[in-house]
Amino acid sequence: MVRQLEGLRYVPAWVSHLGCIKGCLEYLGSDITMPWLYGGTGHAFITNMHEEVCPSGPTAWRCEHLVLALGPNLGYDVDSLSAAKEAPDFADLQKVAWDAVRGWIDDEIPCYGWELDVPEYYTVHGYDETGYYYRDMMEDDPGGPKAWQELGDTEIGFLFIGKVEMCDGASDEKIVRDAFSAALRHAEDPEGLTYPGYQTGPAAFIVWAEALEEGRASRFGQGYNGAVWSECRQRGVEFLAEAKKRLAGAADDLFDEATAHYLLVRDRLKAVSDMHPFKLPSADDDERLCDAGAAAMLREVAAAEEKGLAALEKIVDAL
């Protein structure tokens, strides 16, 4: 028999971590908008790129410094458990995760986890005696049961599960200030937040452009990164509009300045994404791309992103 939370859904998003959190928040009755979630966590304004445009770019960074750390500002808190497969007590931690998720679902607390199937995040809406039941953007075809002993036992080898609960949020001013400060820090590629071999900030777009110019860009990674970062900047433009409205009179001209730069970033990234749309690779697919036109657009993005981040820093100072 399956014990499940009726009504817990994954909200479609290329950033699957935020799609899961949005689904959990909706289950809890929150009316937070997607732009406010993307922007308030800083995610709308970050970039992470591998030198070969690996599809790992959007997820291979320490997201706990943004998505989890800034959640309380937005009125939610994630209590999570994570472990590397190499840990000597990994099997014990798998059991701890299994017990935790069953307890959360029994208490009607929404939760989600990493790599229930492919390397993305999934809402976990139920369990039976075998394992987890989960959802992603394919709402009509929920997955499960995923044997609890298999969670994290993958090539990537990382276990993560988290429960989402409501809490008292911060003021709109603090939400905006902290989100922009976090995005600015992420753009500096600080040790402890990113992994070796990846670039952040404007430099990430230069790395991306160089890969396309030299024919090193993964076709699968190109489609996925294009979709993710295009979505982020679309949400970023929407967040700037919502923030300007909520903080009317505080920094109107600066919000307009930032918006002008991020509109260019959004439009160029959308064009790059449309040139090579996302497609699933075959089992042995290692197609590489060479596209000077897309690379030229990404160099424009890098220049506009640098100006956009400078505008965000001015807003932080003004607030």
LUMVO-25796 format. One record per residue (C-alpha): y, x, z. Coordinates in Angstrom, 2 decimals, decimal comma. Last residue first. Layout:
BEGIN
<site><c2>Y</c2><c1>X</c1><c3>Z</c3></site>
...
***
This chain:
BEGIN
<site><c2>49,71</c2><c1>19,10</c1><c3>-0,04</c3></site>
<site><c2>52,05</c2><c1>21,10</c1><c3>-2,27</c3></site>
<site><c2>49,98</c2><c1>24,27</c1><c3>-1,85</c3></site>
<site><c2>46,77</c2><c1>22,46</c1><c3>-2,82</c3></site>
<site><c2>48,57</c2><c1>20,90</c1><c3>-5,78</c3></site>
<site><c2>49,75</c2><c1>24,33</c1><c3>-6,92</c3></site>
<site><c2>46,16</c2><c1>25,59</c1><c3>-6,71</c3></site>
<site><c2>45,03</c2><c1>22,69</c1><c3>-8,88</c3></site>
<site><c2>47,64</c2><c1>23,71</c1><c3>-11,47</c3></site>
<site><c2>46,29</c2><c1>27,27</c1><c3>-11,50</c3></site>
<site><c2>42,82</c2><c1>25,82</c1><c3>-12,01</c3></site>
<site><c2>44,07</c2><c1>23,91</c1><c3>-15,03</c3></site>
<site><c2>45,75</c2><c1>26,98</c1><c3>-16,50</c3></site>
<site><c2>42,50</c2><c1>28,93</c1><c3>-16,28</c3></site>
<site><c2>40,59</c2><c1>25,96</c1><c3>-17,66</c3></site>
<site><c2>42,96</c2><c1>25,80</c1><c3>-20,65</c3></site>
<site><c2>42,25</c2><c1>29,43</c1><c3>-21,56</c3></site>
<site><c2>38,49</c2><c1>29,07</c1><c3>-21,06</c3></site>
<site><c2>38,42</c2><c1>25,80</c1><c3>-23,04</c3></site>
<site><c2>40,12</c2><c1>27,45</c1><c3>-25,98</c3></site>
<site><c2>37,43</c2><c1>30,14</c1><c3>-25,86</c3></site>
<site><c2>34,88</c2><c1>27,35</c1><c3>-25,78</c3></site>
<site><c2>36,35</c2><c1>25,87</c1><c3>-28,96</c3></site>
<site><c2>35,99</c2><c1>29,21</c1><c3>-30,74</c3></site>
<site><c2>32,36</c2><c1>29,43</c1><c3>-29,61</c3></site>
<site><c2>31,63</c2><c1>25,98</c1><c3>-31,03</c3></site>
<site><c2>32,96</c2><c1>27,12</c1><c3>-34,41</c3></site>
<site><c2>31,14</c2><c1>30,47</c1><c3>-34,27</c3></site>
<site><c2>27,76</c2><c1>28,80</c1><c3>-33,85</c3></site>
<site><c2>24,60</c2><c1>30,88</c1><c3>-33,42</c3></site>
<site><c2>21,81</c2><c1>29,04</c1><c3>-31,64</c3></site>
<site><c2>18,41</c2><c1>30,09</c1><c3>-30,34</c3></site>
<site><c2>15,19</c2><c1>28,05</c1><c3>-30,47</c3></site>
<site><c2>12,63</c2><c1>28,95</c1><c3>-27,80</c3></site>
<site><c2>10,37</c2><c1>25,90</c1><c3>-28,11</c3></site>
<site><c2>6,78</c2><c1>26,48</c1><c3>-26,95</c3></site>
<site><c2>6,27</c2><c1>23,19</c1><c3>-25,08</c3></site>
<site><c2>8,68</c2><c1>21,27</c1><c3>-27,29</c3></site>
<site><c2>12,28</c2><c1>21,05</c1><c3>-26,20</c3></site>
<site><c2>14,02</c2><c1>17,85</c1><c3>-25,12</c3></site>
<site><c2>17,24</c2><c1>17,14</c1><c3>-26,96</c3></site>
<site><c2>20,85</c2><c1>17,22</c1><c3>-25,79</c3></site>
<site><c2>23,43</c2><c1>17,02</c1><c3>-28,53</c3></site>
<site><c2>24,53</c2><c1>20,13</c1><c3>-30,45</c3></site>
<site><c2>27,86</c2><c1>19,41</c1><c3>-32,17</c3></site>
<site><c2>28,53</c2><c1>16,45</c1><c3>-29,87</c3></site>
<site><c2>28,44</c2><c1>18,72</c1><c3>-26,82</c3></site>
<site><c2>30,96</c2><c1>21,09</c1><c3>-28,39</c3></site>
<site><c2>33,25</c2><c1>18,16</c1><c3>-29,20</c3></site>
<site><c2>32,93</c2><c1>16,77</c1><c3>-25,67</c3></site>
<site><c2>33,71</c2><c1>20,23</c1><c3>-24,31</c3></site>
<site><c2>36,83</c2><c1>20,40</c1><c3>-26,46</c3></site>
<site><c2>38,01</c2><c1>16,95</c1><c3>-25,35</c3></site>
<site><c2>37,42</c2><c1>17,56</c1><c3>-21,64</c3></site>
<site><c2>39,08</c2><c1>20,98</c1><c3>-21,63</c3></site>
<site><c2>42,11</c2><c1>19,60</c1><c3>-23,50</c3></site>
<site><c2>42,33</c2><c1>16,68</c1><c3>-21,08</c3></site>
<site><c2>41,91</c2><c1>19,19</c1><c3>-18,27</c3></site>
<site><c2>45,09</c2><c1>21,01</c1><c3>-19,22</c3></site>
<site><c2>47,23</c2><c1>17,88</c1><c3>-19,47</c3></site>
<site><c2>45,71</c2><c1>16,48</c1><c3>-16,27</c3></site>
<site><c2>46,69</c2><c1>19,55</c1><c3>-14,26</c3></site>
<site><c2>50,31</c2><c1>19,22</c1><c3>-15,34</c3></site>
<site><c2>50,35</c2><c1>15,48</c1><c3>-14,66</c3></site>
<site><c2>48,91</c2><c1>16,07</c1><c3>-11,18</c3></site>
<site><c2>51,63</c2><c1>18,67</c1><c3>-10,66</c3></site>
<site><c2>54,36</c2><c1>16,27</c1><c3>-11,72</c3></site>
<site><c2>53,09</c2><c1>13,57</c1><c3>-9,34</c3></site>
<site><c2>52,74</c2><c1>15,81</c1><c3>-6,28</c3></site>
<site><c2>53,21</c2><c1>13,62</c1><c3>-3,18</c3></site>
<site><c2>54,92</c2><c1>10,64</c1><c3>-4,78</c3></site>
<site><c2>51,77</c2><c1>8,57</c1><c3>-5,16</c3></site>
<site><c2>48,86</c2><c1>10,05</c1><c3>-3,26</c3></site>
<site><c2>46,30</c2><c1>7,32</c1><c3>-4,06</c3></site>
<site><c2>47,62</c2><c1>6,96</c1><c3>-7,63</c3></site>
<site><c2>47,70</c2><c1>10,71</c1><c3>-8,25</c3></site>
<site><c2>44,20</c2><c1>11,00</c1><c3>-6,80</c3></site>
<site><c2>42,83</c2><c1>8,27</c1><c3>-9,08</c3></site>
<site><c2>44,36</c2><c1>9,88</c1><c3>-12,17</c3></site>
<site><c2>43,13</c2><c1>13,35</c1><c3>-11,15</c3></site>
<site><c2>39,66</c2><c1>11,90</c1><c3>-10,50</c3></site>
<site><c2>39,53</c2><c1>10,39</c1><c3>-14,00</c3></site>
<site><c2>40,38</c2><c1>13,76</c1><c3>-15,55</c3></site>
<site><c2>37,71</c2><c1>15,38</c1><c3>-13,40</c3></site>
<site><c2>35,13</c2><c1>12,75</c1><c3>-14,27</c3></site>
<site><c2>35,57</c2><c1>13,64</c1><c3>-17,93</c3></site>
<site><c2>35,48</c2><c1>17,31</c1><c3>-16,91</c3></site>
<site><c2>32,13</c2><c1>16,84</c1><c3>-15,19</c3></site>
<site><c2>30,62</c2><c1>14,85</c1><c3>-18,06</c3></site>
<site><c2>31,49</c2><c1>17,62</c1><c3>-20,52</c3></site>
<site><c2>30,00</c2><c1>20,14</c1><c3>-18,11</c3></site>
<site><c2>26,70</c2><c1>18,28</c1><c3>-17,94</c3></site>
<site><c2>26,32</c2><c1>17,27</c1><c3>-21,61</c3></site>
<site><c2>27,20</c2><c1>20,70</c1><c3>-22,97</c3></site>
<site><c2>25,00</c2><c1>22,43</c1><c3>-20,43</c3></site>
<site><c2>22,04</c2><c1>20,29</c1><c3>-21,50</c3></site>
<site><c2>22,51</c2><c1>20,62</c1><c3>-25,23</c3></site>
<site><c2>23,21</c2><c1>24,33</c1><c3>-25,11</c3></site>
<site><c2>20,37</c2><c1>24,95</c1><c3>-22,68</c3></site>
<site><c2>17,86</c2><c1>23,40</c1><c3>-25,06</c3></site>
<site><c2>19,24</c2><c1>25,39</c1><c3>-27,96</c3></site>
<site><c2>19,26</c2><c1>28,57</c1><c3>-25,87</c3></site>
<site><c2>22,28</c2><c1>30,67</c1><c3>-26,77</c3></site>
<site><c2>21,61</c2><c1>34,25</c1><c3>-27,87</c3></site>
<site><c2>22,96</c2><c1>34,00</c1><c3>-31,44</c3></site>
<site><c2>25,73</c2><c1>36,56</c1><c3>-30,90</c3></site>
<site><c2>28,67</c2><c1>34,16</c1><c3>-31,32</c3></site>
<site><c2>26,90</c2><c1>31,45</c1><c3>-29,32</c3></site>
<site><c2>26,15</c2><c1>33,79</c1><c3>-26,44</c3></site>
<site><c2>29,71</c2><c1>35,12</c1><c3>-26,56</c3></site>
<site><c2>31,12</c2><c1>31,60</c1><c3>-26,28</c3></site>
<site><c2>29,00</c2><c1>30,83</c1><c3>-23,21</c3></site>
<site><c2>30,03</c2><c1>34,08</c1><c3>-21,51</c3></site>
<site><c2>33,66</c2><c1>33,22</c1><c3>-22,32</c3></site>
<site><c2>33,13</c2><c1>29,72</c1><c3>-20,89</c3></site>
<site><c2>31,74</c2><c1>31,17</c1><c3>-17,68</c3></site>
<site><c2>34,74</c2><c1>33,51</c1><c3>-17,39</c3></site>
<site><c2>36,98</c2><c1>30,44</c1><c3>-16,96</c3></site>
<site><c2>35,25</c2><c1>29,66</c1><c3>-13,64</c3></site>
<site><c2>31,70</c2><c1>30,75</c1><c3>-12,91</c3></site>
<site><c2>29,31</c2><c1>33,36</c1><c3>-14,27</c3></site>
<site><c2>25,55</c2><c1>33,65</c1><c3>-13,80</c3></site>
<site><c2>23,29</c2><c1>36,72</c1><c3>-13,86</c3></site>
<site><c2>23,15</c2><c1>37,14</c1><c3>-10,09</c3></site>
<site><c2>23,28</c2><c1>33,84</c1><c3>-8,13</c3></site>
<site><c2>26,27</c2><c1>31,86</c1><c3>-6,90</c3></site>
<site><c2>27,63</c2><c1>30,80</c1><c3>-3,50</c3></site>
<site><c2>26,70</c2><c1>33,74</c1><c3>-1,29</c3></site>
<site><c2>28,75</c2><c1>36,24</c1><c3>-3,25</c3></site>
<site><c2>31,84</c2><c1>34,60</c1><c3>-4,65</c3></site>
<site><c2>32,17</c2><c1>33,71</c1><c3>-8,34</c3></site>
<site><c2>35,98</c2><c1>33,29</c1><c3>-8,16</c3></site>
<site><c2>35,65</c2><c1>29,88</c1><c3>-9,82</c3></site>
<site><c2>33,72</c2><c1>28,65</c1><c3>-6,76</c3></site>
<site><c2>36,70</c2><c1>29,42</c1><c3>-4,54</c3></site>
<site><c2>39,02</c2><c1>27,43</c1><c3>-6,77</c3></site>
<site><c2>36,59</c2><c1>24,51</c1><c3>-6,79</c3></site>
<site><c2>36,39</c2><c1>24,59</c1><c3>-2,99</c3></site>
<site><c2>40,18</c2><c1>24,61</c1><c3>-2,63</c3></site>
<site><c2>40,43</c2><c1>21,73</c1><c3>-5,11</c3></site>
<site><c2>37,95</c2><c1>19,66</c1><c3>-3,13</c3></site>
<site><c2>39,55</c2><c1>20,51</c1><c3>0,22</c3></site>
<site><c2>43,04</c2><c1>19,51</c1><c3>-0,89</c3></site>
<site><c2>41,92</c2><c1>16,32</c1><c3>-2,60</c3></site>
<site><c2>39,80</c2><c1>15,07</c1><c3>0,29</c3></site>
<site><c2>42,41</c2><c1>16,16</c1><c3>2,82</c3></site>
<site><c2>45,12</c2><c1>14,13</c1><c3>1,09</c3></site>
<site><c2>42,84</c2><c1>11,13</c1><c3>0,70</c3></site>
<site><c2>42,30</c2><c1>11,14</c1><c3>4,46</c3></site>
<site><c2>38,85</c2><c1>12,02</c1><c3>5,75</c3></site>
<site><c2>35,68</c2><c1>9,93</c1><c3>5,96</c3></site>
<site><c2>33,91</c2><c1>8,36</c1><c3>8,93</c3></site>
<site><c2>30,17</c2><c1>8,51</c1><c3>8,37</c3></site>
<site><c2>27,56</c2><c1>6,87</c1><c3>6,15</c3></site>
<site><c2>24,01</c2><c1>8,17</c1><c3>5,88</c3></site>
<site><c2>22,12</c2><c1>10,00</c1><c3>3,16</c3></site>
<site><c2>18,70</c2><c1>11,59</c1><c3>3,72</c3></site>
<site><c2>17,72</c2><c1>14,88</c1><c3>2,14</c3></site>
<site><c2>14,68</c2><c1>16,56</c1><c3>0,62</c3></site>
<site><c2>14,50</c2><c1>20,03</c1><c3>-0,86</c3></site>
<site><c2>11,55</c2><c1>22,27</c1><c3>-1,71</c3></site>
<site><c2>11,98</c2><c1>25,27</c1><c3>-3,99</c3></site>
<site><c2>9,29</c2><c1>27,09</c1><c3>-5,93</c3></site>
<site><c2>10,83</c2><c1>27,40</c1><c3>-9,39</c3></site>
<site><c2>7,31</c2><c1>27,69</c1><c3>-10,84</c3></site>
<site><c2>6,24</c2><c1>24,75</c1><c3>-8,70</c3></site>
<site><c2>4,84</c2><c1>24,02</c1><c3>-5,24</c3></site>
<site><c2>8,08</c2><c1>22,47</c1><c3>-3,99</c3></site>
<site><c2>6,45</c2><c1>19,10</c1><c3>-3,39</c3></site>
<site><c2>2,77</c2><c1>19,41</c1><c3>-4,30</c3></site>
<site><c2>1,32</c2><c1>18,72</c1><c3>-0,83</c3></site>
<site><c2>3,20</c2><c1>15,39</c1><c3>-0,77</c3></site>
<site><c2>1,25</c2><c1>14,18</c1><c3>-3,77</c3></site>
<site><c2>3,74</c2><c1>12,55</c1><c3>-6,14</c3></site>
<site><c2>2,81</c2><c1>8,88</c1><c3>-6,29</c3></site>
<site><c2>4,71</c2><c1>8,35</c1><c3>-8,28</c3></site>
<site><c2>7,33</c2><c1>7,84</c1><c3>-10,92</c3></site>
<site><c2>9,63</c2><c1>4,97</c1><c3>-11,80</c3></site>
<site><c2>9,53</c2><c1>3,80</c1><c3>-15,42</c3></site>
<site><c2>12,22</c2><c1>1,19</c1><c3>-16,04</c3></site>
<site><c2>14,82</c2><c1>3,23</c1><c3>-14,17</c3></site>
<site><c2>14,54</c2><c1>6,21</c1><c3>-16,51</c3></site>
<site><c2>17,69</c2><c1>7,75</c1><c3>-14,97</c3></site>
<site><c2>15,61</c2><c1>9,10</c1><c3>-12,10</c3></site>
<site><c2>13,32</c2><c1>7,36</c1><c3>-9,63</c3></site>
<site><c2>10,78</c2><c1>8,28</c1><c3>-6,99</c3></site>
<site><c2>7,56</c2><c1>7,31</c1><c3>-5,24</c3></site>
<site><c2>6,26</c2><c1>9,97</c1><c3>-2,83</c3></site>
<site><c2>2,76</c2><c1>10,79</c1><c3>-1,65</c3></site>
<site><c2>-0,87</c2><c1>9,88</c1><c3>-1,21</c3></site>
<site><c2>-0,97</c2><c1>7,36</c1><c3>1,67</c3></site>
<site><c2>1,93</c2><c1>5,47</c1><c3>0,13</c3></site>
<site><c2>5,59</c2><c1>6,28</c1><c3>-0,26</c3></site>
<site><c2>8,88</c2><c1>4,75</c1><c3>-1,36</c3></site>
<site><c2>12,39</c2><c1>4,98</c1><c3>-2,72</c3></site>
<site><c2>12,85</c2><c1>8,70</c1><c3>-3,21</c3></site>
<site><c2>15,92</c2><c1>9,24</c1><c3>-5,37</c3></site>
<site><c2>15,39</c2><c1>12,10</c1><c3>-7,77</c3></site>
<site><c2>17,03</c2><c1>15,49</c1><c3>-8,32</c3></site>
<site><c2>16,24</c2><c1>17,67</c1><c3>-11,33</c3></site>
<site><c2>13,72</c2><c1>20,37</c1><c3>-12,24</c3></site>
<site><c2>11,13</c2><c1>18,07</c1><c3>-13,88</c3></site>
<site><c2>8,91</c2><c1>15,85</c1><c3>-11,68</c3></site>
<site><c2>9,61</c2><c1>15,37</c1><c3>-7,97</c3></site>
<site><c2>11,80</c2><c1>18,39</c1><c3>-8,59</c3></site>
<site><c2>14,38</c2><c1>18,04</c1><c3>-5,80</c3></site>
<site><c2>14,61</c2><c1>15,18</c1><c3>-3,32</c3></site>
<site><c2>16,29</c2><c1>11,92</c1><c3>-2,39</c3></site>
<site><c2>16,82</c2><c1>9,66</c1><c3>0,59</c3></site>
<site><c2>17,92</c2><c1>6,18</c1><c3>1,59</c3></site>
<site><c2>17,59</c2><c1>5,21</c1><c3>5,28</c3></site>
<site><c2>15,60</c2><c1>2,01</c1><c3>5,81</c3></site>
<site><c2>14,12</c2><c1>3,23</c1><c3>9,14</c3></site>
<site><c2>10,61</c2><c1>3,23</c1><c3>7,62</c3></site>
<site><c2>12,11</c2><c1>5,05</c1><c3>4,64</c3></site>
<site><c2>13,57</c2><c1>7,71</c1><c3>6,92</c3></site>
<site><c2>10,35</c2><c1>8,13</c1><c3>8,86</c3></site>
<site><c2>8,29</c2><c1>8,48</c1><c3>5,69</c3></site>
<site><c2>10,76</c2><c1>11,06</c1><c3>4,40</c3></site>
<site><c2>10,64</c2><c1>13,08</c1><c3>7,61</c3></site>
<site><c2>6,83</c2><c1>13,13</c1><c3>7,86</c3></site>
<site><c2>6,54</c2><c1>14,39</c1><c3>4,29</c3></site>
<site><c2>9,26</c2><c1>16,99</c1><c3>4,80</c3></site>
<site><c2>7,57</c2><c1>18,29</c1><c3>7,97</c3></site>
<site><c2>4,25</c2><c1>18,42</c1><c3>6,08</c3></site>
<site><c2>5,83</c2><c1>20,47</c1><c3>3,28</c3></site>
<site><c2>7,35</c2><c1>22,65</c1><c3>6,00</c3></site>
<site><c2>3,88</c2><c1>23,40</c1><c3>7,40</c3></site>
<site><c2>2,66</c2><c1>24,40</c1><c3>3,95</c3></site>
<site><c2>5,70</c2><c1>26,68</c1><c3>3,56</c3></site>
<site><c2>5,09</c2><c1>28,55</c1><c3>6,83</c3></site>
<site><c2>4,97</c2><c1>31,99</c1><c3>5,22</c3></site>
<site><c2>8,02</c2><c1>31,17</c1><c3>3,08</c3></site>
<site><c2>7,42</c2><c1>32,14</c1><c3>-0,56</c3></site>
<site><c2>7,65</c2><c1>28,51</c1><c3>-1,69</c3></site>
<site><c2>11,27</c2><c1>28,47</c1><c3>-0,54</c3></site>
<site><c2>12,35</c2><c1>25,79</c1><c3>1,92</c3></site>
<site><c2>14,82</c2><c1>22,96</c1><c3>2,26</c3></site>
<site><c2>15,42</c2><c1>20,14</c1><c3>4,75</c3></site>
<site><c2>18,44</c2><c1>17,90</c1><c3>4,55</c3></site>
<site><c2>20,82</c2><c1>15,74</c1><c3>6,54</c3></site>
<site><c2>23,37</c2><c1>14,48</c1><c3>4,03</c3></site>
<site><c2>26,56</c2><c1>12,90</c1><c3>5,38</c3></site>
<site><c2>28,75</c2><c1>10,31</c1><c3>3,72</c3></site>
<site><c2>32,36</c2><c1>9,20</c1><c3>4,09</c3></site>
<site><c2>34,07</c2><c1>11,19</c1><c3>1,37</c3></site>
<site><c2>35,24</c2><c1>13,97</c1><c3>3,68</c3></site>
<site><c2>31,72</c2><c1>13,98</c1><c3>5,15</c3></site>
<site><c2>30,35</c2><c1>14,85</c1><c3>1,68</c3></site>
<site><c2>32,35</c2><c1>18,06</c1><c3>1,38</c3></site>
<site><c2>29,64</c2><c1>20,36</c1><c3>2,77</c3></site>
<site><c2>26,80</c2><c1>18,61</c1><c3>0,94</c3></site>
<site><c2>28,08</c2><c1>18,49</c1><c3>-2,63</c3></site>
<site><c2>30,24</c2><c1>21,59</c1><c3>-2,29</c3></site>
<site><c2>28,76</c2><c1>24,48</c1><c3>-0,30</c3></site>
<site><c2>25,32</c2><c1>22,83</c1><c3>-0,43</c3></site>
<site><c2>25,42</c2><c1>23,32</c1><c3>-4,20</c3></site>
<site><c2>24,26</c2><c1>26,91</c1><c3>-3,92</c3></site>
<site><c2>23,97</c2><c1>27,69</c1><c3>-7,62</c3></site>
<site><c2>21,21</c2><c1>27,27</c1><c3>-10,19</c3></site>
<site><c2>21,64</c2><c1>23,54</c1><c3>-10,92</c3></site>
<site><c2>24,03</c2><c1>23,32</c1><c3>-13,89</c3></site>
<site><c2>23,09</c2><c1>26,76</c1><c3>-15,21</c3></site>
<site><c2>19,31</c2><c1>26,29</c1><c3>-15,22</c3></site>
<site><c2>19,39</c2><c1>25,16</c1><c3>-18,86</c3></site>
<site><c2>19,91</c2><c1>28,84</c1><c3>-19,77</c3></site>
<site><c2>23,04</c2><c1>29,49</c1><c3>-21,81</c3></site>
<site><c2>21,86</c2><c1>33,05</c1><c3>-22,51</c3></site>
<site><c2>24,45</c2><c1>34,71</c1><c3>-20,25</c3></site>
<site><c2>23,91</c2><c1>32,05</c1><c3>-17,59</c3></site>
<site><c2>26,72</c2><c1>29,60</c1><c3>-16,88</c3></site>
<site><c2>28,08</c2><c1>27,85</c1><c3>-13,80</c3></site>
<site><c2>31,17</c2><c1>25,67</c1><c3>-14,08</c3></site>
<site><c2>33,29</c2><c1>23,86</c1><c3>-11,48</c3></site>
<site><c2>36,02</c2><c1>21,22</c1><c3>-11,70</c3></site>
<site><c2>34,16</c2><c1>17,89</c1><c3>-11,50</c3></site>
<site><c2>31,89</c2><c1>19,29</c1><c3>-8,80</c3></site>
<site><c2>34,74</c2><c1>19,66</c1><c3>-6,30</c3></site>
<site><c2>32,94</c2><c1>17,23</c1><c3>-3,97</c3></site>
<site><c2>35,93</c2><c1>14,88</c1><c3>-4,03</c3></site>
<site><c2>36,12</c2><c1>15,13</c1><c3>-7,81</c3></site>
<site><c2>32,58</c2><c1>14,07</c1><c3>-8,61</c3></site>
<site><c2>32,48</c2><c1>11,42</c1><c3>-5,87</c3></site>
<site><c2>35,98</c2><c1>10,12</c1><c3>-6,64</c3></site>
<site><c2>35,15</c2><c1>10,01</c1><c3>-10,36</c3></site>
<site><c2>31,89</c2><c1>8,12</c1><c3>-9,63</c3></site>
<site><c2>33,67</c2><c1>5,50</c1><c3>-7,57</c3></site>
<site><c2>32,97</c2><c1>4,94</c1><c3>-3,88</c3></site>
<site><c2>32,01</c2><c1>1,31</c1><c3>-3,18</c3></site>
<site><c2>29,62</c2><c1>2,08</c1><c3>-0,32</c3></site>
<site><c2>27,08</c2><c1>-0,61</c1><c3>0,60</c3></site>
<site><c2>24,29</c2><c1>1,63</c1><c3>1,93</c3></site>
<site><c2>22,23</c2><c1>1,13</c1><c3>-1,25</c3></site>
<site><c2>25,36</c2><c1>2,03</c1><c3>-3,21</c3></site>
<site><c2>25,60</c2><c1>5,24</c1><c3>-1,22</c3></site>
<site><c2>21,98</c2><c1>6,13</c1><c3>-1,96</c3></site>
<site><c2>22,49</c2><c1>5,55</c1><c3>-5,67</c3></site>
<site><c2>25,69</c2><c1>7,61</c1><c3>-5,65</c3></site>
<site><c2>23,84</c2><c1>10,41</c1><c3>-3,83</c3></site>
<site><c2>21,07</c2><c1>10,38</c1><c3>-6,42</c3></site>
<site><c2>23,44</c2><c1>10,40</c1><c3>-9,39</c3></site>
<site><c2>25,39</c2><c1>13,15</c1><c3>-7,65</c3></site>
<site><c2>22,35</c2><c1>15,41</c1><c3>-7,54</c3></site>
<site><c2>21,41</c2><c1>14,34</c1><c3>-11,08</c3></site>
<site><c2>24,57</c2><c1>15,76</c1><c3>-12,59</c3></site>
<site><c2>23,88</c2><c1>14,22</c1><c3>-16,00</c3></site>
<site><c2>24,40</c2><c1>10,86</c1><c3>-14,36</c3></site>
<site><c2>22,52</c2><c1>7,55</c1><c3>-14,30</c3></site>
<site><c2>22,67</c2><c1>5,91</c1><c3>-10,84</c3></site>
<site><c2>19,24</c2><c1>6,28</c1><c3>-9,18</c3></site>
<site><c2>18,23</c2><c1>3,11</c1><c3>-7,41</c3></site>
<site><c2>17,46</c2><c1>1,90</c1><c3>-3,92</c3></site>
<site><c2>17,29</c2><c1>-1,89</c1><c3>-4,11</c3></site>
<site><c2>14,04</c2><c1>-2,45</c1><c3>-2,25</c3></site>
<site><c2>13,25</c2><c1>0,51</c1><c3>-0,02</c3></site>
<site><c2>9,54</c2><c1>1,18</c1><c3>-0,19</c3></site>
<site><c2>6,23</c2><c1>1,19</c1><c3>1,64</c3></site>
<site><c2>3,46</c2><c1>1,26</c1><c3>-0,96</c3></site>
<site><c2>0,00</c2><c1>0,00</c1><c3>0,00</c3></site>
***
